Amino acid sequence: MEATPKNLSELKDQELLAEAKKQKSGAIINAVFIGFLVGIVFYSVLSNAYGWFTLLPLFLVYKLVKNSKYSTKEVEVLLKERGLR
């Protein structure tokens, strides 16, 4: 069973700062991984190897982009409202 995430406005200051830090480090890791997967797609297109080798990385890129629990913009707005940044 998965616990439902709290609403961003219900988070305490420390929790909100931790979420912002986690999003920042997660974004860097995701960017590196997405770049690697896009490289695999380009290689497979250039070597004319269409199929799962092309479709699977595209699916993984989509899942990585849609994965974040909270919107980055919402977190930034709340940090600015509370004067934490």
PyMOL Python script that loads the backbone (N, CA, C, O; Angstrom):
from pymol import cmd

cmd.read_pdbstr("""\
ATOM      1  N   MET A   1       0.837  -1.176   0.000  1.00  0.00           N
ATOM      2  CA  MET A   1       0.000   0.000   0.000  1.00  0.00           C
ATOM      3  C   MET A   1       0.881   1.239   0.000  1.00  0.00           C
ATOM      4  O   MET A   1       1.859   1.333   0.742  1.00  0.00           O
ATOM      5  N   GLU A   2       0.518   2.161  -0.831  1.00  0.00           N
ATOM      6  CA  GLU A   2       1.317   3.375  -0.979  1.00  0.00           C
ATOM      7  C   GLU A   2       0.641   4.515  -0.228  1.00  0.00           C
ATOM      8  O   GLU A   2      -0.557   4.749  -0.388  1.00  0.00           O
ATOM      9  N   ALA A   3       1.398   5.208   0.575  1.00  0.00           N
ATOM     10  CA  ALA A   3       0.857   6.342   1.315  1.00  0.00           C
ATOM     11  C   ALA A   3       0.641   7.506   0.369  1.00  0.00           C
ATOM     12  O   ALA A   3       1.455   7.753  -0.521  1.00  0.00           O
ATOM     13  N   THR A   4      -0.449   8.217   0.561  1.00  0.00           N
ATOM     14  CA  THR A   4      -0.710   9.366  -0.299  1.00  0.00           C
ATOM     15  C   THR A   4       0.193  10.513   0.123  1.00  0.00           C
ATOM     16  O   THR A   4       0.354  10.763   1.317  1.00  0.00           O
ATOM     17  N   PRO A   5       0.789  11.220  -0.846  1.00  0.00           N
ATOM     18  CA  PRO A   5       1.669  12.329  -0.484  1.00  0.00           C
ATOM     19  C   PRO A   5       0.877  13.495   0.100  1.00  0.00           C
ATOM     20  O   PRO A   5      -0.280  13.724  -0.253  1.00  0.00           O
ATOM     21  N   LYS A   6       1.525  14.219   0.993  1.00  0.00           N
ATOM     22  CA  LYS A   6       0.891  15.394   1.583  1.00  0.00           C
ATOM     23  C   LYS A   6       0.743  16.488   0.534  1.00  0.00           C
ATOM     24  O   LYS A   6       1.474  16.528  -0.456  1.00  0.00           O
ATOM     25  N   ASN A   7      -0.203  17.357   0.769  1.00  0.00           N
ATOM     26  CA  ASN A   7      -0.326  18.546  -0.052  1.00  0.00           C
ATOM     27  C   ASN A   7       0.890  19.427   0.243  1.00  0.00           C
ATOM     28  O   ASN A   7       1.346  19.497   1.385  1.00  0.00           O
ATOM     29  N   LEU A   8       1.402  20.086  -0.767  1.00  0.00           N
ATOM     30  CA  LEU A   8       2.606  20.903  -0.578  1.00  0.00           C
ATOM     31  C   LEU A   8       2.422  21.977   0.487  1.00  0.00           C
ATOM     32  O   LEU A   8       3.359  22.273   1.230  1.00  0.00           O
ATOM     33  N   SER A   9       1.248  22.558   0.573  1.00  0.00           N
ATOM     34  CA  SER A   9       1.026  23.621   1.558  1.00  0.00           C
ATOM     35  C   SER A   9       1.018  23.071   2.985  1.00  0.00           C
ATOM     36  O   SER A   9       1.174  23.839   3.935  1.00  0.00           O
ATOM     37  N   GLU A  10       0.840  21.754   3.155  1.00  0.00           N
ATOM     38  CA  GLU A  10       0.837  21.146   4.479  1.00  0.00           C
ATOM     39  C   GLU A  10       2.237  20.796   4.965  1.00  0.00           C
ATOM     40  O   GLU A  10       2.418  20.472   6.139  1.00  0.00           O
ATOM     41  N   LEU A  11       3.228  20.857   4.083  1.00  0.00           N
ATOM     42  CA  LEU A  11       4.593  20.507   4.466  1.00  0.00           C
ATOM     43  C   LEU A  11       5.195  21.577   5.364  1.00  0.00           C
ATOM     44  O   LEU A  11       4.945  22.768   5.180  1.00  0.00           O
ATOM     45  N   LYS A  12       5.987  21.144   6.332  1.00  0.00           N
ATOM     46  CA  LYS A  12       6.704  22.092   7.193  1.00  0.00           C
ATOM     47  C   LYS A  12       7.877  22.659   6.406  1.00  0.00           C
ATOM     48  O   LYS A  12       8.216  22.156   5.335  1.00  0.00           O
ATOM     49  N   ASP A  13       8.493  23.705   6.938  1.00  0.00           N
ATOM     50  CA  ASP A  13       9.591  24.370   6.237  1.00  0.00           C
ATOM     51  C   ASP A  13      10.734  23.408   5.929  1.00  0.00           C
ATOM     52  O   ASP A  13      11.250  23.391   4.811  1.00  0.00           O
ATOM     53  N   GLN A  14      11.126  22.615   6.908  1.00  0.00           N
ATOM     54  CA  GLN A  14      12.235  21.679   6.710  1.00  0.00           C
ATOM     55  C   GLN A  14      11.885  20.622   5.674  1.00  0.00           C
ATOM     56  O   GLN A  14      12.729  20.252   4.858  1.00  0.00           O
ATOM     57  N   GLU A  15      10.640  20.131   5.698  1.00  0.00           N
ATOM     58  CA  GLU A  15      10.211  19.134   4.720  1.00  0.00           C
ATOM     59  C   GLU A  15      10.205  19.725   3.319  1.00  0.00           C
ATOM     60  O   GLU A  15      10.578  19.055   2.356  1.00  0.00           O
ATOM     61  N   LEU A  16       9.778  20.986   3.204  1.00  0.00           N
ATOM     62  CA  LEU A  16       9.742  21.657   1.915  1.00  0.00           C
ATOM     63  C   LEU A  16      11.154  21.876   1.377  1.00  0.00           C
ATOM     64  O   LEU A  16      11.398  21.688   0.185  1.00  0.00           O
ATOM     65  N   LEU A  17      12.087  22.272   2.249  1.00  0.00           N
ATOM     66  CA  LEU A  17      13.479  22.429   1.826  1.00  0.00           C
ATOM     67  C   LEU A  17      14.090  21.092   1.413  1.00  0.00           C
ATOM     68  O   LEU A  17      14.856  21.027   0.451  1.00  0.00           O
ATOM     69  N   ALA A  18      13.752  20.032   2.134  1.00  0.00           N
ATOM     70  CA  ALA A  18      14.249  18.703   1.780  1.00  0.00           C
ATOM     71  C   ALA A  18      13.689  18.259   0.431  1.00  0.00           C
ATOM     72  O   ALA A  18      14.403  17.651  -0.367  1.00  0.00           O
ATOM     73  N   GLU A  19      12.422  18.557   0.176  1.00  0.00           N
ATOM     74  CA  GLU A  19      11.803  18.206  -1.108  1.00  0.00           C
ATOM     75  C   GLU A  19      12.463  18.969  -2.249  1.00  0.00           C
ATOM     76  O   GLU A  19      12.693  18.404  -3.318  1.00  0.00           O
ATOM     77  N   ALA A  20      12.768  20.242  -2.037  1.00  0.00           N
ATOM     78  CA  ALA A  20      13.430  21.036  -3.077  1.00  0.00           C
ATOM     79  C   ALA A  20      14.819  20.481  -3.368  1.00  0.00           C
ATOM     80  O   ALA A  20      15.232  20.410  -4.525  1.00  0.00           O
ATOM     81  N   LYS A  21      15.537  20.091  -2.325  1.00  0.00           N
ATOM     82  CA  LYS A  21      16.877  19.527  -2.506  1.00  0.00           C
ATOM     83  C   LYS A  21      16.807  18.189  -3.240  1.00  0.00           C
ATOM     84  O   LYS A  21      17.631  17.906  -4.110  1.00  0.00           O
ATOM     85  N   LYS A  22      15.822  17.374  -2.886  1.00  0.00           N
ATOM     86  CA  LYS A  22      15.649  16.076  -3.519  1.00  0.00           C
ATOM     87  C   LYS A  22      15.288  16.241  -4.997  1.00  0.00           C
ATOM     88  O   LYS A  22      15.761  15.478  -5.840  1.00  0.00           O
ATOM     89  N   GLN A  23      14.453  17.233  -5.312  1.00  0.00           N
ATOM     90  CA  GLN A  23      14.084  17.482  -6.705  1.00  0.00           C
ATOM     91  C   GLN A  23      15.287  17.934  -7.518  1.00  0.00           C
ATOM     92  O   GLN A  23      15.448  17.535  -8.672  1.00  0.00           O
ATOM     93  N   LYS A  24      16.135  18.767  -6.919  1.00  0.00           N
ATOM     94  CA  LYS A  24      17.301  19.274  -7.639  1.00  0.00           C
ATOM     95  C   LYS A  24      18.276  18.144  -7.961  1.00  0.00           C
ATOM     96  O   LYS A  24      18.741  18.034  -9.095  1.00  0.00           O
ATOM     97  N   SER A  25      18.588  17.304  -6.975  1.00  0.00           N
ATOM     98  CA  SER A  25      19.511  16.201  -7.234  1.00  0.00           C
ATOM     99  C   SER A  25      18.883  15.167  -8.160  1.00  0.00           C
ATOM    100  O   SER A  25      19.574  14.578  -8.991  1.00  0.00           O
ATOM    101  N   GLY A  26      17.593  14.943  -8.025  1.00  0.00           N
ATOM    102  CA  GLY A  26      16.896  14.008  -8.908  1.00  0.00           C
ATOM    103  C   GLY A  26      16.864  14.502 -10.345  1.00  0.00           C
ATOM    104  O   GLY A  26      16.924  13.702 -11.279  1.00  0.00           O
ATOM    105  N   ALA A  27      16.770  15.808 -10.529  1.00  0.00           N
ATOM    106  CA  ALA A  27      16.744  16.376 -11.877  1.00  0.00           C
ATOM    107  C   ALA A  27      18.081  16.172 -12.579  1.00  0.00           C
ATOM    108  O   ALA A  27      18.117  15.903 -13.780  1.00  0.00           O
ATOM    109  N   ILE A  28      19.173  16.297 -11.843  1.00  0.00           N
ATOM    110  CA  ILE A  28      20.502  16.096 -12.438  1.00  0.00           C
ATOM    111  C   ILE A  28      20.680  14.635 -12.852  1.00  0.00           C
ATOM    112  O   ILE A  28      21.153  14.351 -13.953  1.00  0.00           O
ATOM    113  N   ILE A  29      20.304  13.722 -11.975  1.00  0.00           N
ATOM    114  CA  ILE A  29      20.416  12.294 -12.292  1.00  0.00           C
ATOM    115  C   ILE A  29      19.533  11.940 -13.478  1.00  0.00           C
ATOM    116  O   ILE A  29      19.958  11.214 -14.377  1.00  0.00           O
ATOM    117  N   ASN A  30      18.308  12.448 -13.485  1.00  0.00           N
ATOM    118  CA  ASN A  30      17.397  12.174 -14.600  1.00  0.00           C
ATOM    119  C   ASN A  30      17.939  12.739 -15.911  1.00  0.00           C
ATOM    120  O   ASN A  30      17.808  12.100 -16.955  1.00  0.00           O
ATOM    121  N   ALA A  31      18.540  13.914 -15.874  1.00  0.00           N
ATOM    122  CA  ALA A  31      19.083  14.510 -17.095  1.00  0.00           C
ATOM    123  C   ALA A  31      20.199  13.651 -17.676  1.00  0.00           C
ATOM    124  O   ALA A  31      20.269  13.461 -18.891  1.00  0.00           O
ATOM    125  N   VAL A  32      21.067  13.134 -16.822  1.00  0.00           N
ATOM    126  CA  VAL A  32      22.149  12.266 -17.292  1.00  0.00           C
ATOM    127  C   VAL A  32      21.575  10.981 -17.884  1.00  0.00           C
ATOM    128  O   VAL A  32      21.996  10.545 -18.956  1.00  0.00           O
ATOM    129  N   PHE A  33      20.628  10.383 -17.195  1.00  0.00           N
ATOM    130  CA  PHE A  33      20.034   9.135 -17.663  1.00  0.00           C
ATOM    131  C   PHE A  33      19.251   9.344 -18.962  1.00  0.00           C
ATOM    132  O   PHE A  33      19.311   8.505 -19.861  1.00  0.00           O
ATOM    133  N   ILE A  34      18.518  10.455 -19.066  1.00  0.00           N
ATOM    134  CA  ILE A  34      17.772  10.747 -20.293  1.00  0.00           C
ATOM    135  C   ILE A  34      18.736  10.970 -21.448  1.00  0.00           C
ATOM    136  O   ILE A  34      18.478  10.515 -22.563  1.00  0.00           O
ATOM    137  N   GLY A  35      19.837  11.660 -21.202  1.00  0.00           N
ATOM    138  CA  GLY A  35      20.841  11.849 -22.254  1.00  0.00           C
ATOM    139  C   GLY A  35      21.407  10.529 -22.732  1.00  0.00           C
ATOM    140  O   GLY A  35      21.598  10.335 -23.933  1.00  0.00           O
ATOM    141  N   PHE A  36      21.679   9.619 -21.812  1.00  0.00           N
ATOM    142  CA  PHE A  36      22.167   8.288 -22.165  1.00  0.00           C
ATOM    143  C   PHE A  36      21.137   7.539 -23.014  1.00  0.00           C
ATOM    144  O   PHE A  36      21.493   6.921 -24.017  1.00  0.00           O
ATOM    145  N   LEU A  37      19.856   7.593 -22.613  1.00  0.00           N
ATOM    146  CA  LEU A  37      18.818   6.887 -23.360  1.00  0.00           C
ATOM    147  C   LEU A  37      18.597   7.498 -24.740  1.00  0.00           C
ATOM    148  O   LEU A  37      18.359   6.772 -25.706  1.00  0.00           O
ATOM    149  N   VAL A  38      18.673   8.810 -24.843  1.00  0.00           N
ATOM    150  CA  VAL A  38      18.538   9.460 -26.158  1.00  0.00           C
ATOM    151  C   VAL A  38      19.712   9.067 -27.047  1.00  0.00           C
ATOM    152  O   VAL A  38      19.541   8.888 -28.253  1.00  0.00           O
ATOM    153  N   GLY A  39      20.899   8.933 -26.468  1.00  0.00           N
ATOM    154  CA  GLY A  39      22.051   8.457 -27.224  1.00  0.00           C
ATOM    155  C   GLY A  39      21.829   7.053 -27.773  1.00  0.00           C
ATOM    156  O   GLY A  39      22.208   6.759 -28.906  1.00  0.00           O
ATOM    157  N   ILE A  40      21.213   6.185 -26.967  1.00  0.00           N
ATOM    158  CA  ILE A  40      20.888   4.838 -27.439  1.00  0.00           C
ATOM    159  C   ILE A  40      19.911   4.895 -28.598  1.00  0.00           C
ATOM    160  O   ILE A  40      20.056   4.151 -29.568  1.00  0.00           O
ATOM    161  N   VAL A  41      18.917   5.768 -28.509  1.00  0.00           N
ATOM    162  CA  VAL A  41      17.932   5.894 -29.589  1.00  0.00           C
ATOM    163  C   VAL A  41      18.610   6.387 -30.866  1.00  0.00           C
ATOM    164  O   VAL A  41      18.362   5.844 -31.943  1.00  0.00           O
ATOM    165  N   PHE A  42      19.467   7.413 -30.761  1.00  0.00           N
ATOM    166  CA  PHE A  42      20.165   7.907 -31.944  1.00  0.00           C
ATOM    167  C   PHE A  42      21.042   6.826 -32.567  1.00  0.00           C
ATOM    168  O   PHE A  42      21.087   6.683 -33.788  1.00  0.00           O
ATOM    169  N   TYR A  43      21.731   6.075 -31.732  1.00  0.00           N
ATOM    170  CA  TYR A  43      22.579   5.001 -32.247  1.00  0.00           C
ATOM    171  C   TYR A  43      21.739   3.952 -32.979  1.00  0.00           C
ATOM    172  O   TYR A  43      22.125   3.484 -34.051  1.00  0.00           O
ATOM    173  N   SER A  44      20.600   3.586 -32.405  1.00  0.00           N
ATOM    174  CA  SER A  44      19.775   2.564 -33.040  1.00  0.00           C
ATOM    175  C   SER A  44      19.164   3.070 -34.346  1.00  0.00           C
ATOM    176  O   SER A  44      18.991   2.296 -35.288  1.00  0.00           O
ATOM    177  N   VAL A  45      18.841   4.351 -34.409  1.00  0.00           N
ATOM    178  CA  VAL A  45      18.301   4.910 -35.663  1.00  0.00           C
ATOM    179  C   VAL A  45      19.400   4.955 -36.716  1.00  0.00           C
ATOM    180  O   VAL A  45      19.157   4.622 -37.876  1.00  0.00           O
ATOM    181  N   LEU A  46      20.611   5.364 -36.325  1.00  0.00           N
ATOM    182  CA  LEU A  46      21.709   5.435 -37.291  1.00  0.00           C
ATOM    183  C   LEU A  46      22.152   4.058 -37.778  1.00  0.00           C
ATOM    184  O   LEU A  46      22.608   3.921 -38.914  1.00  0.00           O
ATOM    185  N   SER A  47      22.025   3.047 -36.938  1.00  0.00           N
ATOM    186  CA  SER A  47      22.432   1.706 -37.358  1.00  0.00           C
ATOM    187  C   SER A  47      21.261   0.902 -37.927  1.00  0.00           C
ATOM    188  O   SER A  47      21.378  -0.303 -38.149  1.00  0.00           O
ATOM    189  N   ASN A  48      20.132   1.575 -38.161  1.00  0.00           N
ATOM    190  CA  ASN A  48      18.923   0.961 -38.727  1.00  0.00           C
ATOM    191  C   ASN A  48      18.444  -0.235 -37.916  1.00  0.00           C
ATOM    192  O   ASN A  48      17.993  -1.225 -38.493  1.00  0.00           O
ATOM    193  N   ALA A  49      18.531  -0.166 -36.626  1.00  0.00           N
ATOM    194  CA  ALA A  49      18.085  -1.243 -35.740  1.00  0.00           C
ATOM    195  C   ALA A  49      16.813  -0.800 -35.028  1.00  0.00           C
ATOM    196  O   ALA A  49      16.841  -0.476 -33.841  1.00  0.00           O
ATOM    197  N   TYR A  50      15.711  -0.788 -35.748  1.00  0.00           N
ATOM    198  CA  TYR A  50      14.437  -0.390 -35.152  1.00  0.00           C
ATOM    199  C   TYR A  50      13.852  -1.554 -34.376  1.00  0.00           C
ATOM    200  O   TYR A  50      14.164  -2.712 -34.654  1.00  0.00           O
ATOM    201  N   GLY A  51      13.015  -1.253 -33.415  1.00  0.00           N
ATOM    202  CA  GLY A  51      12.381  -2.296 -32.615  1.00  0.00           C
ATOM    203  C   GLY A  51      12.433  -1.934 -31.151  1.00  0.00           C
ATOM    204  O   GLY A  51      12.356  -0.760 -30.790  1.00  0.00           O
ATOM    205  N   TRP A  52      12.564  -2.954 -30.296  1.00  0.00           N
ATOM    206  CA  TRP A  52      12.584  -2.737 -28.852  1.00  0.00           C
ATOM    207  C   TRP A  52      13.770  -1.890 -28.422  1.00  0.00           C
ATOM    208  O   TRP A  52      13.695  -1.154 -27.439  1.00  0.00           O
ATOM    209  N   PHE A  53      14.855  -1.998 -29.158  1.00  0.00           N
ATOM    210  CA  PHE A  53      16.053  -1.236 -28.816  1.00  0.00           C
ATOM    211  C   PHE A  53      15.818   0.263 -28.973  1.00  0.00           C
ATOM    212  O   PHE A  53      16.517   1.071 -28.363  1.00  0.00           O
ATOM    213  N   THR A  54      14.839   0.630 -29.788  1.00  0.00           N
ATOM    214  CA  THR A  54      14.480   2.035 -29.968  1.00  0.00           C
ATOM    215  C   THR A  54      13.308   2.433 -29.085  1.00  0.00           C
ATOM    216  O   THR A  54      13.304   3.521 -28.511  1.00  0.00           O
ATOM    217  N   LEU A  55      12.323   1.568 -28.973  1.00  0.00           N
ATOM    218  CA  LEU A  55      11.101   1.915 -28.247  1.00  0.00           C
ATOM    219  C   LEU A  55      11.264   1.895 -26.731  1.00  0.00           C
ATOM    220  O   LEU A  55      10.693   2.741 -26.043  1.00  0.00           O
ATOM    221  N   LEU A  56      12.017   0.965 -26.209  1.00  0.00           N
ATOM    222  CA  LEU A  56      12.177   0.868 -24.762  1.00  0.00           C
ATOM    223  C   LEU A  56      12.832   2.119 -24.154  1.00  0.00           C
ATOM    224  O   LEU A  56      12.336   2.611 -23.141  1.00  0.00           O
ATOM    225  N   PRO A  57      13.916   2.652 -24.723  1.00  0.00           N
ATOM    226  CA  PRO A  57      14.472   3.892 -24.156  1.00  0.00           C
ATOM    227  C   PRO A  57      13.511   5.079 -24.239  1.00  0.00           C
ATOM    228  O   PRO A  57      13.481   5.919 -23.338  1.00  0.00           O
ATOM    229  N   LEU A  58      12.730   5.149 -25.311  1.00  0.00           N
ATOM    230  CA  LEU A  58      11.754   6.242 -25.413  1.00  0.00           C
ATOM    231  C   LEU A  58      10.698   6.132 -24.325  1.00  0.00           C
ATOM    232  O   LEU A  58      10.294   7.142 -23.749  1.00  0.00           O
ATOM    233  N   PHE A  59      10.250   4.922 -24.040  1.00  0.00           N
ATOM    234  CA  PHE A  59       9.277   4.712 -22.970  1.00  0.00           C
ATOM    235  C   PHE A  59       9.871   5.083 -21.613  1.00  0.00           C
ATOM    236  O   PHE A  59       9.204   5.712 -20.791  1.00  0.00           O
ATOM    237  N   LEU A  60      11.122   4.693 -21.381  1.00  0.00           N
ATOM    238  CA  LEU A  60      11.781   5.017 -20.108  1.00  0.00           C
ATOM    239  C   LEU A  60      11.968   6.527 -19.940  1.00  0.00           C
ATOM    240  O   LEU A  60      11.821   7.050 -18.836  1.00  0.00           O
ATOM    241  N   VAL A  61      12.290   7.221 -21.021  1.00  0.00           N
ATOM    242  CA  VAL A  61      12.420   8.685 -20.951  1.00  0.00           C
ATOM    243  C   VAL A  61      11.090   9.304 -20.554  1.00  0.00           C
ATOM    244  O   VAL A  61      11.047  10.198 -19.709  1.00  0.00           O
ATOM    245  N   TYR A  62      10.006   8.836 -21.157  1.00  0.00           N
ATOM    246  CA  TYR A  62       8.676   9.351 -20.823  1.00  0.00           C
ATOM    247  C   TYR A  62       8.362   9.121 -19.336  1.00  0.00           C
ATOM    248  O   TYR A  62       7.857  10.021 -18.665  1.00  0.00           O
ATOM    249  N   LYS A  63       8.655   7.930 -18.826  1.00  0.00           N
ATOM    250  CA  LYS A  63       8.375   7.632 -17.426  1.00  0.00           C
ATOM    251  C   LYS A  63       9.225   8.494 -16.485  1.00  0.00           C
ATOM    252  O   LYS A  63       8.740   8.917 -15.435  1.00  0.00           O
ATOM    253  N   LEU A  64      10.479   8.758 -16.847  1.00  0.00           N
ATOM    254  CA  LEU A  64      11.333   9.598 -16.005  1.00  0.00           C
ATOM    255  C   LEU A  64      10.826  11.030 -15.947  1.00  0.00           C
ATOM    256  O   LEU A  64      10.880  11.672 -14.898  1.00  0.00           O
ATOM    257  N   VAL A  65      10.338  11.526 -17.067  1.00  0.00           N
ATOM    258  CA  VAL A  65       9.852  12.909 -17.112  1.00  0.00           C
ATOM    259  C   VAL A  65       8.568  13.050 -16.301  1.00  0.00           C
ATOM    260  O   VAL A  65       8.370  14.074 -15.647  1.00  0.00           O
ATOM    261  N   LYS A  66       7.705  12.061 -16.328  1.00  0.00           N
ATOM    262  CA  LYS A  66       6.419  12.131 -15.634  1.00  0.00           C
ATOM    263  C   LYS A  66       6.475  11.638 -14.189  1.00  0.00           C
ATOM    264  O   LYS A  66       5.435  11.543 -13.539  1.00  0.00           O
ATOM    265  N   ASN A  67       7.661  11.323 -13.672  1.00  0.00           N
ATOM    266  CA  ASN A  67       7.802  10.637 -12.396  1.00  0.00           C
ATOM    267  C   ASN A  67       7.699  11.528 -11.162  1.00  0.00           C
ATOM    268  O   ASN A  67       7.367  11.021 -10.090  1.00  0.00           O
ATOM    269  N   SER A  68       7.963  12.810 -11.256  1.00  0.00           N
ATOM    270  CA  SER A  68       8.073  13.615 -10.043  1.00  0.00           C
ATOM    271  C   SER A  68       6.754  13.672  -9.271  1.00  0.00           C
ATOM    272  O   SER A  68       5.674  13.760  -9.854  1.00  0.00           O
ATOM    273  N   LYS A  69       6.873  13.619  -7.951  1.00  0.00           N
ATOM    274  CA  LYS A  69       5.704  13.595  -7.084  1.00  0.00           C
ATOM    275  C   LYS A  69       5.061  14.981  -7.000  1.00  0.00           C
ATOM    276  O   LYS A  69       3.837  15.108  -7.037  1.00  0.00           O
ATOM    277  N   TYR A  70       5.884  16.001  -6.889  1.00  0.00           N
ATOM    278  CA  TYR A  70       5.407  17.376  -6.790  1.00  0.00           C
ATOM    279  C   TYR A  70       5.968  18.177  -7.956  1.00  0.00           C
ATOM    280  O   TYR A  70       7.055  17.886  -8.454  1.00  0.00           O
ATOM    281  N   SER A  71       5.230  19.176  -8.381  1.00  0.00           N
ATOM    282  CA  SER A  71       5.692  20.056  -9.442  1.00  0.00           C
ATOM    283  C   SER A  71       6.822  20.948  -8.924  1.00  0.00           C
ATOM    284  O   SER A  71       6.742  21.491  -7.822  1.00  0.00           O
ATOM    285  N   THR A  72       7.863  21.090  -9.726  1.00  0.00           N
ATOM    286  CA  THR A  72       9.007  21.915  -9.337  1.00  0.00           C
ATOM    287  C   THR A  72       8.590  23.368  -9.170  1.00  0.00           C
ATOM    288  O   THR A  72       9.054  24.045  -8.254  1.00  0.00           O
ATOM    289  N   LYS A  73       7.726  23.847 -10.039  1.00  0.00           N
ATOM    290  CA  LYS A  73       7.278  25.243  -9.951  1.00  0.00           C
ATOM    291  C   LYS A  73       6.484  25.490  -8.676  1.00  0.00           C
ATOM    292  O   LYS A  73       6.618  26.544  -8.054  1.00  0.00           O
ATOM    293  N   GLU A  74       5.655  24.521  -8.283  1.00  0.00           N
ATOM    294  CA  GLU A  74       4.883  24.682  -7.052  1.00  0.00           C
ATOM    295  C   GLU A  74       5.808  24.772  -5.833  1.00  0.00           C
ATOM    296  O   GLU A  74       5.579  25.580  -4.933  1.00  0.00           O
ATOM    297  N   VAL A  75       6.831  23.954  -5.812  1.00  0.00           N
ATOM    298  CA  VAL A  75       7.781  23.973  -4.693  1.00  0.00           C
ATOM    299  C   VAL A  75       8.502  25.317  -4.653  1.00  0.00           C
ATOM    300  O   VAL A  75       8.656  25.904  -3.582  1.00  0.00           O
ATOM    301  N   GLU A  76       8.943  25.806  -5.806  1.00  0.00           N
ATOM    302  CA  GLU A  76       9.641  27.097  -5.859  1.00  0.00           C
ATOM    303  C   GLU A  76       8.740  28.237  -5.399  1.00  0.00           C
ATOM    304  O   GLU A  76       9.195  29.132  -4.687  1.00  0.00           O
ATOM    305  N   VAL A  77       7.462  28.218  -5.796  1.00  0.00           N
ATOM    306  CA  VAL A  77       6.530  29.277  -5.386  1.00  0.00           C
ATOM    307  C   VAL A  77       6.344  29.255  -3.873  1.00  0.00           C
ATOM    308  O   VAL A  77       6.355  30.305  -3.231  1.00  0.00           O
ATOM    309  N   LEU A  78       6.174  28.062  -3.300  1.00  0.00           N
ATOM    310  CA  LEU A  78       6.004  27.974  -1.843  1.00  0.00           C
ATOM    311  C   LEU A  78       7.268  28.411  -1.108  1.00  0.00           C
ATOM    312  O   LEU A  78       7.176  29.067  -0.071  1.00  0.00           O
ATOM    313  N   LEU A  79       8.439  28.061  -1.622  1.00  0.00           N
ATOM    314  CA  LEU A  79       9.683  28.500  -0.993  1.00  0.00           C
ATOM    315  C   LEU A  79       9.785  30.015  -1.011  1.00  0.00           C
ATOM    316  O   LEU A  79      10.224  30.626  -0.037  1.00  0.00           O
ATOM    317  N   LYS A  80       9.378  30.618  -2.116  1.00  0.00           N
ATOM    318  CA  LYS A  80       9.448  32.083  -2.226  1.00  0.00           C
ATOM    319  C   LYS A  80       8.441  32.740  -1.296  1.00  0.00           C
ATOM    320  O   LYS A  80       8.747  33.751  -0.664  1.00  0.00           O
ATOM    321  N   GLU A  81       7.221  32.164  -1.206  1.00  0.00           N
ATOM    322  CA  GLU A  81       6.184  32.719  -0.325  1.00  0.00           C
ATOM    323  C   GLU A  81       6.619  32.683   1.138  1.00  0.00           C
ATOM    324  O   GLU A  81       6.363  33.624   1.891  1.00  0.00           O
ATOM    325  N   ARG A  82       7.266  31.611   1.531  1.00  0.00           N
ATOM    326  CA  ARG A  82       7.685  31.453   2.931  1.00  0.00           C
ATOM    327  C   ARG A  82       9.017  32.142   3.210  1.00  0.00           C
ATOM    328  O   ARG A  82       9.458  32.180   4.358  1.00  0.00           O
ATOM    329  N   GLY A  83       9.659  32.681   2.189  1.00  0.00           N
ATOM    330  CA  GLY A  83      10.926  33.386   2.369  1.00  0.00           C
ATOM    331  C   GLY A  83      12.090  32.455   2.687  1.00  0.00           C
ATOM    332  O   GLY A  83      13.024  32.830   3.395  1.00  0.00           O
ATOM    333  N   LEU A  84      12.024  31.249   2.162  1.00  0.00           N
ATOM    334  CA  LEU A  84      13.072  30.270   2.442  1.00  0.00           C
ATOM    335  C   LEU A  84      14.191  30.306   1.405  1.00  0.00           C
ATOM    336  O   LEU A  84      15.219  29.654   1.589  1.00  0.00           O
ATOM    337  N   ARG A  85      14.014  31.031   0.359  1.00  0.00           N
ATOM    338  CA  ARG A  85      15.060  31.128  -0.674  1.00  0.00           C
ATOM    339  C   ARG A  85      15.272  32.566  -1.019  1.00  0.00           C
ATOM    340  O   ARG A  85      16.108  32.881  -1.866  1.00  0.00           O
TER     341      ARG A  85
END
""", "prot")
cmd.dss("prot")
cmd.show_as("cartoon", "prot")
cmd.util.cbc("prot")
cmd.orient("prot")
